[in-house]
């Protein structure tokens, strides 16, 4: 079944580029969720502002903010960041914003119908409309997906291969009655995907139902970085998720028939982390921008240094910038979750 393309151009030829290709700009969002963040909201906003300013050193950045918050947001991010008056509820632009696709001479955005990660979070009425409103503002075509997904559930190599977790995309809280074949067909048409490598993930352990962007990421075609438990970690549902993913990736081939090189990236020592519960302690939730890679630091010096060195090796020619993002990591997200890239137009 084809995606719903009402008010959309023909979709043939669109492809989701790999994150490391040149960007036109990066988008972030200014959180408005006073009921969720309460006393933490100033620290959360400060973290978003610091991230926006850091990325703006390397490429254009636009920050989405509710119109009544526009002036305060502009003061926080400074003149190097453009603030767009688009209502948002939360800061997770990767998930509520459009997923951009391109073809020669054109860029479009896929609207995956954000529903609060399977209706787990309220309110998200404005977040549900962010993709449409941003694409209207930019004058870019909108491709209505016809399935529900979030950008953090989609990891591509730019050559036709997608990494995804069954727990997120094949979940009745998003796509009831939609089987694997249907979801693959829609993603194939929308994102130019020839092969999906499915990882099991885990349902209900976090708000995202195990988004792939904190578990496994392409560092290059044929090369996958995998989040692994810190040394000495006790077995739990997350170590089981990583173990399953390791076995699946070791036996997988990509869309071009290549076996995958799996590079393990250990998580930090949880005892060093200033947070608990939903805290996202994964270096995998990094962001590749023009000329730089942005990765969390968690206060475990050895693990922080290892993550920085490994990402520098895998992304030569890019500066590796580490940021303390604890205020947003405490709410289950990271740098990748907070950002969304618009690819530069190719001819």
C-alpha positions in Angstrom: 0.0 0.0 0.0 1.3 3.4 -0.9 1.5 6.2 1.7 -1.2 8.8 1.7 0.2 11.5 -0.7 -2.7 13.9 -0.6 -1.4 17.4 -1.2 2.0 15.8 -1.9 4.1 15.5 -5.1 4.8 12.1 -6.6 7.2 10.3 -4.2 9.3 8.3 -6.7 12.9 9.1 -6.3 12.9 10.5 -2.8 15.6 9.1 -0.4 16.5 9.9 3.1 20.2 10.9 3.0 22.7 9.7 5.6 23.2 12.2 8.4 26.9 12.8 7.4 26.0 14.4 4.0 26.0 18.2 3.9 23.2 20.0 5.7 21.3 23.1 4.8 20.5 23.7 8.5 19.7 22.1 11.8 16.4 22.5 13.6 15.8 22.4 17.4 12.8 23.2 19.5 12.3 25.4 22.6 10.3 23.4 25.2 7.1 24.8 26.6 6.1 21.8 28.8 5.8 23.5 32.2 3.7 20.6 33.5 6.4 18.1 32.6 9.6 19.9 33.4 8.4 22.1 36.3 11.4 23.4 38.2 13.8 21.8 35.7 12.5 23.9 32.8 15.2 26.7 33.0 18.0 24.1 33.0 16.4 22.2 30.1 16.1 25.3 28.1 19.6 26.4 28.9 20.8 23.0 27.6 18.9 23.4 24.4 20.3 26.9 23.9 23.9 25.7 24.5 23.4 23.0 22.0 21.9 25.4 19.4 24.8 27.8 19.8 27.4 25.0 19.5 25.9 23.6 16.3 25.6 27.2 14.9 29.4 27.4 15.0 29.3 24.8 12.1 26.1 25.3 10.1 22.9 27.3 10.1 20.5 26.6 13.0 16.8 27.4 13.4 15.0 27.1 16.7 11.2 26.5 16.7 9.4 28.3 19.5 5.9 29.2 20.5 5.2 32.8 19.4 4.9 34.0 23.0 8.3 32.5 23.8 10.1 33.8 20.7 11.8 36.8 22.2 13.0 34.9 25.3 14.3 32.1 23.1 16.1 34.6 20.8 17.9 36.1 23.8 19.0 32.7 25.0 20.4 31.5 21.7 21.9 34.8 20.4 22.0 36.2 17.0 23.7 33.3 15.3 20.5 31.2 15.6 17.2 32.0 13.8 14.1 31.6 15.9 10.9 30.6 14.0 7.5 31.3 15.6 6.1 27.7 15.3 4.2 26.3 18.3 5.9 23.4 20.0 5.2 21.5 23.2 8.4 19.7 23.8 12.1 19.8 22.7 12.4 16.5 20.7 12.6 17.8 17.2 13.9 14.5 15.8 10.6 13.0 16.6 7.9 15.6 16.1 9.6 17.4 13.2 9.6 16.3 9.6 12.0 13.7 8.4 13.7 15.2 5.4 14.2 13.4 2.1 15.8 14.6 -1.1 16.2 13.9 -4.8 18.2 15.9 -7.4 17.1 19.5 -7.3 14.5 19.0 -4.5 14.0 18.5 -0.8 10.8 17.4 0.9 9.7 16.4 4.4 7.9 13.3 5.6 5.2 13.8 8.2 5.0 10.6 10.3 1.9 11.8 12.3 3.6 12.1 15.7 1.3 10.8 18.4 3.3 11.2 21.6 5.3 8.0 21.3 2.2 5.8 21.2 0.0 8.3 23.1 2.3 8.2 26.2 2.8 11.9 26.6 0.3 14.8 26.9 -0.1 17.4 25.7 1.4 17.0 22.3 -1.3 18.7 20.2 1.1 21.3 18.8 3.9 18.8 18.4 1.6 16.7 16.2 1.4 19.7 13.8 5.0 20.7 13.8 6.0 18.8 10.7 3.1 20.3 8.6 3.7 23.8 10.0 7.4 23.8 9.4 7.2 22.5 5.9 4.5 25.1 5.1 6.8 27.8 6.5 9.7 26.5 4.4 7.6 26.1 1.3 8.7 22.5 1.0 6.5 19.5 -0.1 4.9 17.5 2.6 4.7 13.7 2.2 2.0 12.2 4.5 3.3 8.9 5.6 0.1 7.0 6.5 2.0 5.2 9.3 3.1 6.6 12.6 6.8 6.8 13.4 9.4 9.2 14.9 12.7 10.3 13.4 14.6 8.6 16.2 13.2 5.2 15.1 14.9 5.5 11.7 18.6 5.1 11.0 19.8 5.0 7.4 23.1 4.5 5.5 22.0 6.7 2.6 22.4 3.7 0.3 19.1 2.0 0.8 19.5 0.3 4.2 17.5 1.1 7.3 18.1 0.1 10.9 14.9 -0.1 13.0 13.5 -1.7 16.1 10.4 -3.9 15.9 9.4 -2.7 19.4 8.9 0.9 18.1 7.6 0.7 14.5 5.7 -2.6 14.8 3.8 -1.6 17.9 0.0 -1.4 18.2 0.4 2.0 20.0 1.5 3.4 16.7 0.6 1.1 13.8 -2.2 -1.3 14.9 -2.9 -3.9 12.3 0.1 -3.0 10.1 2.5 -5.9 9.6 6.2 -5.8 8.8 5.6 -6.1 5.1 3.3 -3.0 5.1 5.7 -0.9 7.1 8.6 -1.9 4.9 6.7 -1.0 1.8 5.8 2.4 3.1 9.3 3.2 4.2 10.7 1.9 0.9 8.6 4.4 -1.0 9.0 7.3 1.3 12.7 7.0 2.3 14.2 5.1 -0.7 14.7 2.0 1.5 15.6 -1.3 -0.2 16.3 -3.3 3.0 15.3 -3.0 6.6 17.5 -4.6 9.3 15.1 -5.3 12.2 16.4 -5.3 15.7 14.0 -6.6 18.4 14.2 -3.7 20.9 11.9 -3.8 23.9 8.4 -2.5 24.5 7.5 -0.3 27.4 10.9 0.1 29.0 11.2 3.7 28.0 8.8 6.2 26.4 10.1 5.6 22.9 9.8 1.8 23.0 13.5 1.6 22.3 14.3 4.0 19.5 17.2 2.8 17.4 19.2 6.0 17.6 20.3 5.1 21.1 21.1 1.6 20.2 22.7 1.2 16.8 23.9 3.9 14.3 25.5 3.8 10.9 29.0 5.5 11.0 29.4 4.8 7.3 27.9 2.4 4.8 28.6 -1.1 6.1 29.8 0.2 9.5 27.4 0.1 12.5 28.1 1.6 16.0 26.4 -0.4 18.7 25.7 0.7 22.3 27.1 -1.8 24.7 26.8 -2.0 28.5 29.5 -0.6 30.6 32.0 -3.1 32.0 30.6 -4.9 35.0 27.0 -4.0 34.3 24.5 -6.4 35.8 22.2 -8.1 33.3 18.9 -6.4 32.7 16.4 -5.7 29.9 18.8 -3.2 28.2 21.8 -5.5 28.2 19.5 -8.1 26.6 18.5 -5.6 24.0 22.1 -4.9 23.1 23.0 -8.6 23.1 20.2 -9.3 20.7 21.2 -6.4 18.4 24.8 -7.6 18.4 23.8 -11.1 17.2 21.4 -9.7 14.6 23.9 -7.2 13.2 26.7 -9.8 13.0 24.6 -12.0 10.8 23.1 -9.2 8.7 24.0 -7.8 5.3 23.0 -4.3 4.0 21.0 -3.4 0.9 24.1 -3.9 -1.3 24.9 -7.3 0.2 27.8 -6.3 2.3 28.3 -7.8 5.8 28.3 -5.3 8.5 31.3 -4.2 10.5 30.0 -3.8 14.1 31.9 -1.4 16.3 31.0 -1.5 20.0 30.7 1.7 22.0 30.5 1.1 25.8 28.1 3.1 27.8 29.4 5.2 30.8 29.5 3.9 34.3 26.0 4.6 35.7 27.5 5.3 39.1 29.1 8.4 37.6 25.8 9.8 36.2 23.9 12.5 38.0 20.5 11.0 37.2 18.4 7.9 37.4 15.2 6.4 36.1 14.7 7.4 32.4 18.2 9.0 32.1 19.6 8.3 28.6 23.2 7.2 29.2 24.1 6.4 25.6 26.9 8.0 23.6 25.1 6.6 20.5 22.6 9.6 20.6 25.2 11.8 19.0 24.6 14.2 16.1 26.7 14.6 12.9 26.7 18.2 11.6 28.7 19.9 8.9 32.3 19.7 10.2 31.5 18.4 13.6 30.1 15.6 15.7 28.2 16.5 18.9 28.3 13.8 21.6 27.3 13.8 25.3 29.7 13.7 28.2 28.6 11.9 31.3 31.3 12.5 33.9 33.0 9.1 33.4 36.3 10.3 32.2 37.6 7.1 30.7 34.3 6.4 28.8 33.9 10.0 27.7 37.4 10.0 26.3 36.9 6.7 24.5 33.6 7.8 22.9 35.3 11.1 21.7 38.3 9.2 20.3 36.2 6.6 18.6 33.9 9.1 16.9 36.9 11.1 15.8 38.3 8.0 14.1 35.0 7.1 12.5 34.3 10.7 11.3 37.7 12.0 10.1 37.8 15.6 9.3 35.1 16.5 11.8 35.7 18.1 15.2 34.2 16.1 18.1 32.4 18.4 20.5 31.3 16.9 23.9 28.6 18.6 25.8 27.1 18.1 29.3 23.4 17.5 28.5 22.3 16.0 31.8 19.2 18.2 32.1 17.7 16.7 29.0 19.2 13.3 29.4 17.3 13.0 32.7 14.1 13.1 30.6 15.1 10.2 28.4 16.6 11.9 25.4 19.9 13.3 24.0 21.6 15.4 21.4 20.3 13.4 18.4 16.7 13.4 19.8 16.8 17.2 20.1 18.1 17.9 16.6 16.8 17.3 13.0 18.8 18.0 9.9 17.6 19.4 6.6 19.9 18.1 3.8 21.5 20.5 1.4 19.9 20.3 -2.0 21.8 18.4 -4.6 21.8 18.9 -8.4 
